[in-house]
């Protein structure tokens, strides 16, 4: 497991698998449906464009709920994504 202030990533390496699979978990504590879906779209797109797709792991990305004043902005999500997946490899 790796984590930072926005994301927690649970992962398991799979020697038989060539591509990485991800699952996304965004609870209602993060925001309304529009916010949760935007976060999932951003993370899916970053995964699609990242070099981590060919690592052969299964990963579950859990978005941590923050305080009401905190916003999950796109640059922060991208930075957090690369920080967590960088620790895996």
Jmol script that loads the backbone (N, CA, C; Angstrom):
load data "model"
ATOM      1  N   UNK A   1       0.845  -1.179   0.000  1.00  0.00           N
ATOM      2  CA  UNK A   1       0.000   0.000   0.000  1.00  0.00           C
ATOM      3  C   UNK A   1       0.887   1.239   0.000  1.00  0.00           C
ATOM      4  N   UNK A   2       0.524   2.194  -0.823  1.00  0.00           N
ATOM      5  CA  UNK A   2       1.166   3.502  -0.801  1.00  0.00           C
ATOM      6  C   UNK A   2       0.076   4.546  -0.654  1.00  0.00           C
ATOM      7  N   UNK A   3       0.446   5.703  -0.127  1.00  0.00           N
ATOM      8  CA  UNK A   3      -0.545   6.758   0.042  1.00  0.00           C
ATOM      9  C   UNK A   3       0.120   8.110   0.142  1.00  0.00           C
ATOM     10  N   UNK A   4      -0.684   9.133  -0.089  1.00  0.00           N
ATOM     11  CA  UNK A   4      -0.292  10.502   0.204  1.00  0.00           C
ATOM     12  C   UNK A   4      -1.541  11.219   0.706  1.00  0.00           C
ATOM     13  N   UNK A   5      -1.574  12.528   0.635  1.00  0.00           N
ATOM     14  CA  UNK A   5      -2.679  13.258   1.256  1.00  0.00           C
ATOM     15  C   UNK A   5      -4.011  13.125   0.517  1.00  0.00           C
ATOM     16  N   UNK A   6      -4.027  12.727  -0.758  1.00  0.00           N
ATOM     17  CA  UNK A   6      -5.279  12.600  -1.510  1.00  0.00           C
ATOM     18  C   UNK A   6      -5.655  11.161  -1.862  1.00  0.00           C
ATOM     19  N   UNK A   7      -4.661  10.314  -2.098  1.00  0.00           N
ATOM     20  CA  UNK A   7      -4.938   8.964  -2.586  1.00  0.00           C
ATOM     21  C   UNK A   7      -4.302   7.901  -1.706  1.00  0.00           C
ATOM     22  N   UNK A   8      -4.933   6.744  -1.717  1.00  0.00           N
ATOM     23  CA  UNK A   8      -4.371   5.548  -1.096  1.00  0.00           C
ATOM     24  C   UNK A   8      -4.441   4.463  -2.170  1.00  0.00           C
ATOM     25  N   UNK A   9      -3.327   3.792  -2.435  1.00  0.00           N
ATOM     26  CA  UNK A   9      -3.281   2.788  -3.490  1.00  0.00           C
ATOM     27  C   UNK A   9      -2.902   1.443  -2.882  1.00  0.00           C
ATOM     28  N   UNK A  10      -3.812   0.485  -3.029  1.00  0.00           N
ATOM     29  CA  UNK A  10      -3.545  -0.901  -2.643  1.00  0.00           C
ATOM     30  C   UNK A  10      -3.183  -1.634  -3.924  1.00  0.00           C
ATOM     31  N   UNK A  11      -2.130  -2.421  -3.894  1.00  0.00           N
ATOM     32  CA  UNK A  11      -1.706  -3.072  -5.125  1.00  0.00           C
ATOM     33  C   UNK A  11      -1.152  -4.458  -4.859  1.00  0.00           C
ATOM     34  N   UNK A  12      -1.160  -5.259  -5.923  1.00  0.00           N
ATOM     35  CA  UNK A  12      -0.596  -6.604  -5.876  1.00  0.00           C
ATOM     36  C   UNK A  12       0.035  -6.868  -7.233  1.00  0.00           C
ATOM     37  N   UNK A  13       1.276  -7.286  -7.230  1.00  0.00           N
ATOM     38  CA  UNK A  13       1.932  -7.600  -8.492  1.00  0.00           C
ATOM     39  C   UNK A  13       1.462  -8.965  -8.985  1.00  0.00           C
ATOM     40  N   UNK A  14       1.396  -9.090 -10.286  1.00  0.00           N
ATOM     41  CA  UNK A  14       0.945 -10.331 -10.897  1.00  0.00           C
ATOM     42  C   UNK A  14       1.933 -10.722 -11.986  1.00  0.00           C
ATOM     43  N   UNK A  15       2.741 -11.764 -11.773  1.00  0.00           N
ATOM     44  CA  UNK A  15       3.753 -12.126 -12.766  1.00  0.00           C
ATOM     45  C   UNK A  15       3.158 -12.627 -14.081  1.00  0.00           C
ATOM     46  N   UNK A  16       1.927 -13.131 -14.048  1.00  0.00           N
ATOM     47  CA  UNK A  16       1.310 -13.641 -15.269  1.00  0.00           C
ATOM     48  C   UNK A  16       0.642 -12.544 -16.090  1.00  0.00           C
ATOM     49  N   UNK A  17       0.439 -11.390 -15.506  1.00  0.00           N
ATOM     50  CA  UNK A  17      -0.285 -10.321 -16.170  1.00  0.00           C
ATOM     51  C   UNK A  17       0.703  -9.279 -16.715  1.00  0.00           C
ATOM     52  N   UNK A  18       0.491  -8.842 -17.949  1.00  0.00           N
ATOM     53  CA  UNK A  18       1.376  -7.858 -18.564  1.00  0.00           C
ATOM     54  C   UNK A  18       0.864  -6.442 -18.397  1.00  0.00           C
ATOM     55  N   UNK A  19      -0.438  -6.266 -18.314  1.00  0.00           N
ATOM     56  CA  UNK A  19      -1.013  -4.934 -18.169  1.00  0.00           C
ATOM     57  C   UNK A  19      -1.491  -4.721 -16.741  1.00  0.00           C
ATOM     58  N   UNK A  20      -1.482  -3.469 -16.339  1.00  0.00           N
ATOM     59  CA  UNK A  20      -1.979  -3.100 -15.026  1.00  0.00           C
ATOM     60  C   UNK A  20      -3.482  -2.855 -15.110  1.00  0.00           C
ATOM     61  N   UNK A  21      -4.190  -3.336 -14.109  1.00  0.00           N
ATOM     62  CA  UNK A  21      -5.622  -3.059 -14.005  1.00  0.00           C
ATOM     63  C   UNK A  21      -5.837  -2.162 -12.793  1.00  0.00           C
ATOM     64  N   UNK A  22      -6.793  -1.235 -12.897  1.00  0.00           N
ATOM     65  CA  UNK A  22      -7.094  -0.375 -11.759  1.00  0.00           C
ATOM     66  C   UNK A  22      -8.569  -0.445 -11.418  1.00  0.00           C
ATOM     67  N   UNK A  23      -8.839  -0.195 -10.166  1.00  0.00           N
ATOM     68  CA  UNK A  23     -10.196  -0.007  -9.668  1.00  0.00           C
ATOM     69  C   UNK A  23     -10.213   1.319  -8.932  1.00  0.00           C
ATOM     70  N   UNK A  24     -11.318   2.021  -8.995  1.00  0.00           N
ATOM     71  CA  UNK A  24     -11.425   3.327  -8.355  1.00  0.00           C
ATOM     72  C   UNK A  24     -12.525   3.302  -7.311  1.00  0.00           C
ATOM     73  N   UNK A  25     -12.246   3.844  -6.141  1.00  0.00           N
ATOM     74  CA  UNK A  25     -13.242   3.941  -5.075  1.00  0.00           C
ATOM     75  C   UNK A  25     -13.275   5.391  -4.590  1.00  0.00           C
ATOM     76  N   UNK A  26     -14.424   6.026  -4.806  1.00  0.00           N
ATOM     77  CA  UNK A  26     -14.612   7.415  -4.381  1.00  0.00           C
ATOM     78  C   UNK A  26     -15.902   7.463  -3.582  1.00  0.00           C
ATOM     79  N   UNK A  27     -15.805   7.702  -2.284  1.00  0.00           N
ATOM     80  CA  UNK A  27     -16.999   7.655  -1.436  1.00  0.00           C
ATOM     81  C   UNK A  27     -17.794   8.956  -1.530  1.00  0.00           C
ATOM     82  N   UNK A  28     -18.990   8.916  -0.995  1.00  0.00           N
ATOM     83  CA  UNK A  28     -19.850  10.095  -0.999  1.00  0.00           C
ATOM     84  C   UNK A  28     -19.306  11.207  -0.112  1.00  0.00           C
ATOM     85  N   UNK A  29     -18.390  10.873   0.767  1.00  0.00           N
ATOM     86  CA  UNK A  29     -17.783  11.891   1.630  1.00  0.00           C
ATOM     87  C   UNK A  29     -16.901  12.845   0.834  1.00  0.00           C
ATOM     88  N   UNK A  30     -16.475  12.432  -0.351  1.00  0.00           N
ATOM     89  CA  UNK A  30     -15.603  13.270  -1.184  1.00  0.00           C
ATOM     90  C   UNK A  30     -16.388  14.414  -1.803  1.00  0.00           C
ATOM     91  N   UNK A  31     -17.629  14.162  -2.182  1.00  0.00           N
ATOM     92  CA  UNK A  31     -18.434  15.215  -2.790  1.00  0.00           C
ATOM     93  C   UNK A  31     -19.669  14.635  -3.439  1.00  0.00           C
ATOM     94  N   UNK A  32     -20.355  15.492  -4.205  1.00  0.00           N
ATOM     95  CA  UNK A  32     -21.563  15.022  -4.878  1.00  0.00           C
ATOM     96  C   UNK A  32     -21.186  14.181  -6.100  1.00  0.00           C
ATOM     97  N   UNK A  33     -22.186  13.684  -6.815  1.00  0.00           N
ATOM     98  CA  UNK A  33     -21.945  12.761  -7.930  1.00  0.00           C
ATOM     99  C   UNK A  33     -21.095  13.396  -9.028  1.00  0.00           C
ATOM    100  N   UNK A  34     -21.323  14.660  -9.297  1.00  0.00           N
ATOM    101  CA  UNK A  34     -20.547  15.351 -10.337  1.00  0.00           C
ATOM    102  C   UNK A  34     -19.069  15.382  -9.969  1.00  0.00           C
ATOM    103  N   UNK A  35     -18.774  15.698  -8.727  1.00  0.00           N
ATOM    104  CA  UNK A  35     -17.389  15.763  -8.252  1.00  0.00           C
ATOM    105  C   UNK A  35     -16.741  14.385  -8.283  1.00  0.00           C
ATOM    106  N   UNK A  36     -17.454  13.378  -7.799  1.00  0.00           N
ATOM    107  CA  UNK A  36     -16.902  12.023  -7.779  1.00  0.00           C
ATOM    108  C   UNK A  36     -16.622  11.508  -9.187  1.00  0.00           C
ATOM    109  N   UNK A  37     -17.528  11.763 -10.117  1.00  0.00           N
ATOM    110  CA  UNK A  37     -17.320  11.309 -11.489  1.00  0.00           C
ATOM    111  C   UNK A  37     -16.173  12.050 -12.164  1.00  0.00           C
ATOM    112  N   UNK A  38     -16.008  13.352 -11.875  1.00  0.00           N
ATOM    113  CA  UNK A  38     -14.895  14.108 -12.438  1.00  0.00           C
ATOM    114  C   UNK A  38     -13.568  13.559 -11.932  1.00  0.00           C
ATOM    115  N   UNK A  39     -13.507  13.234 -10.643  1.00  0.00           N
ATOM    116  CA  UNK A  39     -12.285  12.673 -10.067  1.00  0.00           C
ATOM    117  C   UNK A  39     -11.957  11.344 -10.750  1.00  0.00           C
ATOM    118  N   UNK A  40     -12.970  10.498 -10.945  1.00  0.00           N
ATOM    119  CA  UNK A  40     -12.735   9.208 -11.594  1.00  0.00           C
ATOM    120  C   UNK A  40     -12.285   9.385 -13.044  1.00  0.00           C
ATOM    121  N   UNK A  41     -12.869  10.345 -13.755  1.00  0.00           N
ATOM    122  CA  UNK A  41     -12.452  10.604 -15.144  1.00  0.00           C
ATOM    123  C   UNK A  41     -11.006  11.059 -15.214  1.00  0.00           C
ATOM    124  N   UNK A  42     -10.616  11.954 -14.312  1.00  0.00           N
ATOM    125  CA  UNK A  42      -9.232  12.462 -14.287  1.00  0.00           C
ATOM    126  C   UNK A  42      -8.258  11.321 -14.004  1.00  0.00           C
ATOM    127  N   UNK A  43      -8.558  10.491 -13.016  1.00  0.00           N
ATOM    128  CA  UNK A  43      -7.651   9.404 -12.658  1.00  0.00           C
ATOM    129  C   UNK A  43      -7.576   8.341 -13.756  1.00  0.00           C
ATOM    130  N   UNK A  44      -8.708   8.030 -14.397  1.00  0.00           N
ATOM    131  CA  UNK A  44      -8.684   7.070 -15.511  1.00  0.00           C
ATOM    132  C   UNK A  44      -7.836   7.586 -16.668  1.00  0.00           C
ATOM    133  N   UNK A  45      -7.963   8.874 -16.976  1.00  0.00           N
ATOM    134  CA  UNK A  45      -7.199   9.452 -18.081  1.00  0.00           C
ATOM    135  C   UNK A  45      -5.708   9.485 -17.750  1.00  0.00           C
ATOM    136  N   UNK A  46      -5.350   9.812 -16.533  1.00  0.00           N
ATOM    137  CA  UNK A  46      -3.939   9.807 -16.148  1.00  0.00           C
ATOM    138  C   UNK A  46      -3.369   8.396 -16.231  1.00  0.00           C
ATOM    139  N   UNK A  47      -4.148   7.421 -15.815  1.00  0.00           N
ATOM    140  CA  UNK A  47      -3.698   6.033 -15.910  1.00  0.00           C
ATOM    141  C   UNK A  47      -3.504   5.636 -17.371  1.00  0.00           C
ATOM    142  N   UNK A  48      -4.438   6.026 -18.222  1.00  0.00           N
ATOM    143  CA  UNK A  48      -4.361   5.685 -19.645  1.00  0.00           C
ATOM    144  C   UNK A  48      -3.108   6.259 -20.297  1.00  0.00           C
ATOM    145  N   UNK A  49      -2.711   7.465 -19.889  1.00  0.00           N
ATOM    146  CA  UNK A  49      -1.553   8.131 -20.479  1.00  0.00           C
ATOM    147  C   UNK A  49      -0.235   7.790 -19.785  1.00  0.00           C
ATOM    148  N   UNK A  50      -0.283   7.106 -18.665  1.00  0.00           N
ATOM    149  CA  UNK A  50       0.923   6.887 -17.860  1.00  0.00           C
ATOM    150  C   UNK A  50       1.718   5.673 -18.333  1.00  0.00           C
ATOM    151  N   UNK A  51       3.003   5.629 -17.967  1.00  0.00           N
ATOM    152  CA  UNK A  51       3.825   4.454 -18.295  1.00  0.00           C
ATOM    153  C   UNK A  51       3.576   3.276 -17.353  1.00  0.00           C
ATOM    154  N   UNK A  52       2.730   3.442 -16.358  1.00  0.00           N
ATOM    155  CA  UNK A  52       2.487   2.391 -15.366  1.00  0.00           C
ATOM    156  C   UNK A  52       1.559   1.309 -15.878  1.00  0.00           C
ATOM    157  N   UNK A  53       0.969   1.498 -17.058  1.00  0.00           N
ATOM    158  CA  UNK A  53       0.024   0.516 -17.601  1.00  0.00           C
ATOM    159  C   UNK A  53       0.690  -0.821 -17.880  1.00  0.00           C
ATOM    160  N   UNK A  54       1.974  -0.839 -18.113  1.00  0.00           N
ATOM    161  CA  UNK A  54       2.666  -2.060 -18.514  1.00  0.00           C
ATOM    162  C   UNK A  54       3.468  -2.680 -17.377  1.00  0.00           C
ATOM    163  N   UNK A  55       3.125  -2.367 -16.153  1.00  0.00           N
ATOM    164  CA  UNK A  55       3.856  -2.891 -14.994  1.00  0.00           C
ATOM    165  C   UNK A  55       3.349  -4.252 -14.538  1.00  0.00           C
ATOM    166  N   UNK A  56       2.141  -4.639 -14.909  1.00  0.00           N
ATOM    167  CA  UNK A  56       1.616  -5.938 -14.514  1.00  0.00           C
ATOM    168  C   UNK A  56       1.174  -6.012 -13.070  1.00  0.00           C
ATOM    169  N   UNK A  57       0.449  -5.005 -12.606  1.00  0.00           N
ATOM    170  CA  UNK A  57      -0.063  -5.031 -11.242  1.00  0.00           C
ATOM    171  C   UNK A  57      -1.573  -4.801 -11.263  1.00  0.00           C
ATOM    172  N   UNK A  58      -2.221  -5.191 -10.193  1.00  0.00           N
ATOM    173  CA  UNK A  58      -3.625  -4.873  -9.961  1.00  0.00           C
ATOM    174  C   UNK A  58      -3.644  -3.836  -8.857  1.00  0.00           C
ATOM    175  N   UNK A  59      -4.309  -2.712  -9.100  1.00  0.00           N
ATOM    176  CA  UNK A  59      -4.293  -1.616  -8.134  1.00  0.00           C
ATOM    177  C   UNK A  59      -5.703  -1.130  -7.853  1.00  0.00           C
ATOM    178  N   UNK A  60      -5.946  -0.810  -6.594  1.00  0.00           N
ATOM    179  CA  UNK A  60      -7.187  -0.177  -6.176  1.00  0.00           C
ATOM    180  C   UNK A  60      -6.822   1.217  -5.672  1.00  0.00           C
ATOM    181  N   UNK A  61      -7.379   2.235  -6.310  1.00  0.00           N
ATOM    182  CA  UNK A  61      -7.115   3.625  -5.926  1.00  0.00           C
ATOM    183  C   UNK A  61      -8.302   4.114  -5.114  1.00  0.00           C
ATOM    184  N   UNK A  62      -8.046   4.491  -3.875  1.00  0.00           N
ATOM    185  CA  UNK A  62      -9.080   5.009  -2.988  1.00  0.00           C
ATOM    186  C   UNK A  62      -8.806   6.495  -2.788  1.00  0.00           C
ATOM    187  N   UNK A  63      -9.795   7.313  -3.105  1.00  0.00           N
ATOM    188  CA  UNK A  63      -9.663   8.761  -2.930  1.00  0.00           C
ATOM    189  C   UNK A  63     -10.068   9.090  -1.502  1.00  0.00           C
ATOM    190  N   UNK A  64      -9.183   9.756  -0.787  1.00  0.00           N
ATOM    191  CA  UNK A  64      -9.444  10.090   0.604  1.00  0.00           C
ATOM    192  C   UNK A  64     -10.385  11.293   0.687  1.00  0.00           C
ATOM    193  N   UNK A  65     -11.352  11.239   1.594  1.00  0.00           N
ATOM    194  CA  UNK A  65     -12.199  12.418   1.798  1.00  0.00           C
ATOM    195  C   UNK A  65     -11.409  13.492   2.528  1.00  0.00           C
ATOM    196  N   UNK A  66     -11.606  14.715   2.117  1.00  0.00           N
ATOM    197  CA  UNK A  66     -10.934  15.840   2.758  1.00  0.00           C
ATOM    198  C   UNK A  66     -11.987  16.703   3.451  1.00  0.00           C
ATOM    199  N   UNK A  67     -11.533  17.761   4.091  1.00  0.00           N
ATOM    200  CA  UNK A  67     -12.464  18.682   4.742  1.00  0.00           C
ATOM    201  C   UNK A  67     -13.331  19.399   3.720  1.00  0.00           C
ATOM    202  N   UNK A  68     -14.365  20.038   4.191  1.00  0.00           N
ATOM    203  CA  UNK A  68     -15.303  20.699   3.291  1.00  0.00           C
ATOM    204  C   UNK A  68     -14.640  21.800   2.471  1.00  0.00           C
ATOM    205  N   UNK A  69     -13.603  22.408   2.968  1.00  0.00           N
ATOM    206  CA  UNK A  69     -12.972  23.514   2.256  1.00  0.00           C
ATOM    207  C   UNK A  69     -11.911  23.040   1.268  1.00  0.00           C
ATOM    208  N   UNK A  70     -11.520  21.787   1.349  1.00  0.00           N
ATOM    209  CA  UNK A  70     -10.495  21.256   0.462  1.00  0.00           C
ATOM    210  C   UNK A  70     -11.125  20.826  -0.861  1.00  0.00           C
ATOM    211  N   UNK A  71     -10.420  21.100  -1.943  1.00  0.00           N
ATOM    212  CA  UNK A  71     -10.924  20.773  -3.272  1.00  0.00           C
ATOM    213  C   UNK A  71      -9.948  19.810  -3.930  1.00  0.00           C
ATOM    214  N   UNK A  72     -10.481  18.772  -4.555  1.00  0.00           N
ATOM    215  CA  UNK A  72      -9.663  17.819  -5.297  1.00  0.00           C
ATOM    216  C   UNK A  72      -9.472  18.368  -6.708  1.00  0.00           C
ATOM    217  N   UNK A  73      -8.510  19.250  -6.891  1.00  0.00           N
ATOM    218  CA  UNK A  73      -8.285  19.853  -8.203  1.00  0.00           C
ATOM    219  C   UNK A  73      -7.529  18.879  -9.103  1.00  0.00           C
ATOM    220  N   UNK A  74      -7.651  19.096 -10.400  1.00  0.00           N
ATOM    221  CA  UNK A  74      -7.014  18.206 -11.367  1.00  0.00           C
ATOM    222  C   UNK A  74      -5.497  18.153 -11.199  1.00  0.00           C
ATOM    223  N   UNK A  75      -4.785  19.292 -11.077  1.00  0.00           N
ATOM    224  CA  UNK A  75      -3.323  19.193 -10.895  1.00  0.00           C
ATOM    225  C   UNK A  75      -2.922  18.443  -9.629  1.00  0.00           C
ATOM    226  N   UNK A  76      -3.662  18.626  -8.546  1.00  0.00           N
ATOM    227  CA  UNK A  76      -3.340  17.909  -7.309  1.00  0.00           C
ATOM    228  C   UNK A  76      -3.582  16.414  -7.452  1.00  0.00           C
ATOM    229  N   UNK A  77      -4.667  16.036  -8.145  1.00  0.00           N
ATOM    230  CA  UNK A  77      -4.939  14.616  -8.365  1.00  0.00           C
ATOM    231  C   UNK A  77      -3.852  13.978  -9.220  1.00  0.00           C
ATOM    232  N   UNK A  78      -3.423  14.679 -10.275  1.00  0.00           N
ATOM    233  CA  UNK A  78      -2.372  14.145 -11.142  1.00  0.00           C
ATOM    234  C   UNK A  78      -1.068  13.981 -10.376  1.00  0.00           C
ATOM    235  N   UNK A  79      -0.718  14.988  -9.596  1.00  0.00           N
ATOM    236  CA  UNK A  79       0.512  14.929  -8.804  1.00  0.00           C
ATOM    237  C   UNK A  79       0.454  13.775  -7.806  1.00  0.00           C
ATOM    238  N   UNK A  80      -0.671  13.616  -7.160  1.00  0.00           N
ATOM    239  CA  UNK A  80      -0.837  12.544  -6.189  1.00  0.00           C
ATOM    240  C   UNK A  80      -0.786  11.170  -6.862  1.00  0.00           C
ATOM    241  N   UNK A  81      -1.390  11.055  -8.043  1.00  0.00           N
ATOM    242  CA  UNK A  81      -1.371   9.804  -8.806  1.00  0.00           C
ATOM    243  C   UNK A  81       0.062   9.391  -9.114  1.00  0.00           C
ATOM    244  N   UNK A  82       0.857  10.310  -9.663  1.00  0.00           N
ATOM    245  CA  UNK A  82       2.234   9.970 -10.032  1.00  0.00           C
ATOM    246  C   UNK A  82       3.108   9.726  -8.806  1.00  0.00           C
ATOM    247  N   UNK A  83       2.832  10.407  -7.715  1.00  0.00           N
ATOM    248  CA  UNK A  83       3.595  10.178  -6.494  1.00  0.00           C
ATOM    249  C   UNK A  83       3.340   8.759  -5.965  1.00  0.00           C
ATOM    250  N   UNK A  84       2.080   8.349  -5.924  1.00  0.00           N
ATOM    251  CA  UNK A  84       1.747   7.019  -5.405  1.00  0.00           C
ATOM    252  C   UNK A  84       2.255   5.907  -6.325  1.00  0.00           C
ATOM    253  N   UNK A  85       2.028   6.045  -7.628  1.00  0.00           N
ATOM    254  CA  UNK A  85       2.473   4.986  -8.544  1.00  0.00           C
ATOM    255  C   UNK A  85       3.995   4.985  -8.707  1.00  0.00           C
ATOM    256  N   UNK A  86       4.642   6.110  -8.491  1.00  0.00           N
ATOM    257  CA  UNK A  86       6.093   6.151  -8.511  1.00  0.00           C
ATOM    258  C   UNK A  86       6.705   5.368  -7.364  1.00  0.00           C
ATOM    259  N   UNK A  87       6.020   5.314  -6.237  1.00  0.00           N
ATOM    260  CA  UNK A  87       6.502   4.538  -5.098  1.00  0.00           C
ATOM    261  C   UNK A  87       6.365   3.044  -5.322  1.00  0.00           C
ATOM    262  N   UNK A  88       5.433   2.646  -6.176  1.00  0.00           N
ATOM    263  CA  UNK A  88       5.212   1.229  -6.444  1.00  0.00           C
ATOM    264  C   UNK A  88       6.364   0.661  -7.259  1.00  0.00           C
ATOM    265  N   UNK A  89       6.773   1.403  -8.293  1.00  0.00           N
ATOM    266  CA  UNK A  89       7.795   0.849  -9.209  1.00  0.00           C
ATOM    267  C   UNK A  89       9.199   1.033  -8.716  1.00  0.00           C
TER     268      UNK A  89
END
end "model"
wireframe off; spacefill off
backbone 0.3
color backbone group
